Amino acid sequence: MEQNGAGCREIDSRAAFALLKGLEDAEILIHRSPDGDCIGGGYALYRILKEMGIRSRVVCADQIPALYRDITEGVTFEDFEPKVRISVDVADRKLFGELTEEQKNSDILLCIDHHISNTHYAQNLCWDPHSAAACEVLFRLMKENGIPLTREIALCLYIGIATDTGCFQFSNADANAFAAVAQIKREFPDLPYARLNRELFVLKSQGRLRLDARLMQDIRISESGKTAVILLPYALMQRYRLSAEEVDGVANLPMQIWGVEVGITVKQQEDGSYRVSLRGGEHADVSAIAQHFGGGGHVKASGCSIREGEAEDVCGQLMAVSEAMLKAWS
C-alpha cells in the first residue's frame, strides 16, 4: 500500500471516468468536519454512479450538518460489503478522521480533489489544484465525458462551488468557476439559489451572533496588525449551546479586520485538542503555515490540528509562525 505518494498515478477526467465505469459496490469517502464541497462532491458522485447502475454510498466520520439537508434529503444508502473505495475532496489520508481502521488504511482506487497539498495517497488521482472546488473538478469530468446534469447533481455541484469560493468572494472564484455555475444556472434556473445563499452564508442563530460578539472582543492582533487570532474554548460553545456546524463560519471573522493578512481561528475540542482554521489575504500563503503544524489545504484557506498544549501557548505559537512567514514573504 502506498501512502507517501510513490506509485500514485495522476490521470485526466477521461481516465477517471473509465475507472468509475468499472466500479462495483463503492464507498465514497469524504473528510471529517464535512463542508459543502466534500458533501456536494460525494453526493453528486453517488448520484452519477446511481445513474450508471453502480451501487455506492457516501461515508463520513462526522455527522453531515443539517445545513446541507438539500443535498442529503431523501437519500438512503444500501447496506453492502464494499469492493472498492474512492475519495472526494480529501487531500490527505489522515483527514478521513475516525473511520474504521479498514476504511482509513485500505487502498483508495481513485481520489478526486483540488487541494495543492494533496499527498498522492490514492492509486489514481484526478486532480486540479487550480480549480476552486472538488465539485468543479467533478463538473469538468461530467462535461468532458458527456455525463448529463440532473437537477439533484446540479444542486450538489452548485453548493460545493459556492461553499469553497465563499459565495464567490474568494480569489479562487475564477472564470472557470463562474462558467461552471453559469451552465448549472442555465440548465436549472429554478433551483433555489437565493435561499441557499442566504441559509449557507448569511443566517445565524441568536447564540452564534452572541458568540461572534464575544470572540471579536477577545481577538488577539499582532503588533504588525497582519495576524489576528481567535480562540474558541469548548466551554464557550457549551455556554451558548452551539453545535460544531454552527461555528464553522467563525473562521472568517478575523479577515473582517482591515490590514489582517492571516486570520487564525483556534477551536478547542471536547478532548482538549485544537482544530485550527487559517484564512489568507492578498499576500499570505496559509497552506505553508498549516503545513508547519502538520496540516494543509489551499493557499488562502487551510487547516491543521494540534493535539495538546495550553490554549494561550497554542495561539502564541500560531501567531509567531504566521508573523515569521509574513516577514519572509514581504
N, C-alpha and C positions, 0 to 999 in steps of 0.2 A: 504494500500500500504506500502510495506517495503522498506525503503531507507537506513537503517543503518546496514544491514547485517542479521538482525533477520529474519528467515524464508527462507533465500536463501538455495537452495539445490545444493550441489556440485555433479555433475554427470560425468560419463565417456563418451567416444565418442559413445558407442553403445546406451546409453540412450539419448544422444543428437540427434543422427540420428533418433531415434524413434520419438522424438519431431518434428524434421524437416519434417518427412514424413507426419505428421498430420497438417502441416501448410496450411493456405489458405489466399491469399491476404496479404502478409507480407511486412512490411517496415524493411529494414536493415539499422540501424543507425550506422554511423561511427563518429569519433571525429573531432572537429574543427581543423583548421590548418592541413588538412589531409596529411599524409605521405604515402610512398609506401606500408607499411604493412596494414594500415587500408583500403586504396583504393584497394589494391590487394586482401585482405581478403573479403571485402564487395562485390566486383565484382565477385570474384571466387564463393562465396556463392550464389549470384544471378544466376550465370550460372549453378551451381549444382541444384538449385531449378527449374530452367527452364527445365533442362534435366528430372526432375521428374514430369514435368507438373504443377508446382506450380508458380503462378504469384507473383512477388515481385519487389521491386525497392530499390536502394541504396539512402539514404538521408544523406546529409552533410550540416552543417550550412554555410560552406565556399565553395567557388568555387574550383573544382578539378583542380590542376595545369596542364597546358598544357604539362609539362614534362612527365605526365603519360598517354599521348594520346594512347599509345599502348594498354593500359588496357581499356580505355573508348571508343575508336573509334568504330563507328558502333552500339553502344548500344543506344536504345531508350526505355525508360520506359513507360509502360502503365499508364493511369490515373485511379485510383480506390480508394475506401474508404478502408483503411487498417483495417484488423480484428485482427492483431497481430503485435507486434514489437519485433525485436531481435537486438542485437548489436554485433559488431565485433571490437576487439582491443580497447575497451573503458573501462578504469579502474574505472571511477567514473562518475556518472550521470552528474555532472557539466561540464564534458569535451564535452558534446554534443554541447555546445555553444548556439548561438542564433537561436535555432529552435522554433517552435510554443510551446506555453505552454502545449498543449496536448501531443506533441511529447516528450518534455523534462520530463514531470511528469507522463506519463502513465506507466502502468505496462510493464515491459520488460520480456517477457516469457523466453528468453534464451540469455545469454552472452557467447561469445566465445572469450577467452582472454589469455594473458600470463603475465600480469603485476603482480608483487608481491604485489603491492599496491592496487589491486582490492578491492573495498569496499563492494562487495557482494550485490549490489543493485538489481540485477535481481532475478526473481523467481528461475531460474536454471542457474548454472554456469559450463560450460565446460572449464576447466582452468588448465594450466600447467605453473607455474612460472619458471620452468627450461627450457622451450622452448625458442628458440631465437626470435620467432616471432609468432604472431597470425596465420600467414599463415602456420607455421609449425604445430600448433595445428590442423588447418583445414586439412592439408595434412594427418596427422595421422588419423583424423576422416574418411577421404575418404578411406585410406588404410585398416583400421580395419573393415570397413563396405562394402568393395568390390565395392566402387564407382569408376568407371574408370576415369582416367585423360583424358581430351581433350586438344587440343593444346591451346585453349583460357584460360582454367583453369590453365594449366601448366605455362603459361606466367605470369598470375596473381600471382601465388604462388612463382615463382622464384623472381619476383620483390619485393614481400613482404619480403622474407627471406634475399635477398641481401641488401635491404634497412636497415633492423633492425640490420644487422651484420656489417654495414659499408663496404659493398662489401667484407665480410668475414675477416675483420681486427679485429673486437672486440672480447673480450674474450667469448662472448656468442655463437660464431661460433664453436660449439662443434661437436662431431661425429654425433649426430642425425641430426643437421642442414645440415652437408655435405652429410649424407646419403639421406636425402630428395632431395637435389639438384642433387645428383648423379642419383637417379631414374628419376627425371624430365629430366635430360640431356640424359639418356639412351633412354627414350621413345620418346623424341622430340629433337634430336641432331641438327636439322636445325633451331631452334629458334635463333634470332639474339642476342645471349648473349654478344658478344664483343661490338656491337653497343650500347646495353642497358647499359652496364657497363660504357662505355665512356660518354654517354649522362647523366647518372644519377650521376656519381661520379667524372668526370674529367672536362668536358667542362664548361666554364664560359663565360658570356658576358664581353665585354670591361668595362662596368660600374661596374660589380661585381669585376673585377680584381683591378680597381682603388679604390673601396671601401675597399677591403681586405688590400691594402697597407696603406690606411688611418687609418683603425682600428688598425692595428698592430703598427703603430706609436704611437697611444694614449693608448695602452694597460696598464692596471693597474696590477702590480705584488706585492704581499705581501712581507713583509720583509723576511719571511721564504723562499720565492721563490716557495711555494707549491700551491698558489692560484693565478689564473690570471683571470681578469675581463675585458670584452669588453663591452663598451656602444655603442649602435647603435641608435642615435637620429633619430626621424622620419624625421626631416628636411634633414638629410644626405641621406636617401633613396630617397627623392624627388629630391635632388640635382643631384644624379646620375641616376635618372629616373628608379628606380628599383622596381619591383613588390615584394610582400611578398614572393612568391615562389622562387625568385632569391636569397634571402638572407637566405634560410633555412640552407645551409651548413656552414654558418658563425659560428655556434655553435662549430664546430670542430677546429677553428683557435687557441684558447688558448692551446689546447692539443698538438700543434706542438712545444711547448717550453720545452726544457729539464728541468726536475725537477718538473714540474707542476703536481700536483695530482688532483686538482679540477679546471676545466675550466668553467667559468660562462659567458654567453652572455645575456645582458640585451637589449631587443628590445623595444624601445618606440613606442607605438601605436598612431594613429591619435587623439584619445581622451585623450592622456596624461598618460594612464596606461602603464604597462610594462609586456611583456611576457618574462619570464626568462628560458633559456635553460642551463642545467648543464651536464657536462661530467666528468667522473671519471677515474683516473689512476688505478694503481695496488692496492693501499691500501684504496681508498676512496669509501664510500657508499653515492653517491649523492642523492639517494632517501630520505635519512634521512634529508638532507639539504632542499630538496624540501618540505618535509612534514612539516618542521618547518614553512614554509611560506604558508601552506595550499595546497601544490601541491603533486606530487608523480611521480611514474614511476619505472624505473629499477635501479638497484644498480649502473650501470655505465652510465646511460642516463636517466635524469629526467627533469621535468619542473614545473613551477608554474607561477602564475600571481600575480602582485602587483598592486593594483588599483590606488594608488596615492602616491605622495611624490616627492621631488626634486631628480633629477637623481643622483647627487653625493651622496645624503643620501642613496638612494636605493642601489647603488653599494657598499657603505661602510658597510651597514647592511649585505649584502650578503657575503662580504669578511670576516667580523667579525665572522659570524656564521660558515663559512667554516673553518676558522683558529681554532676556538674553538673546532669544531668537529674533525679536524685533530689531534689536541693535545690529545684529548680523545682516539682516535684510536691508537695512537703511543705507 
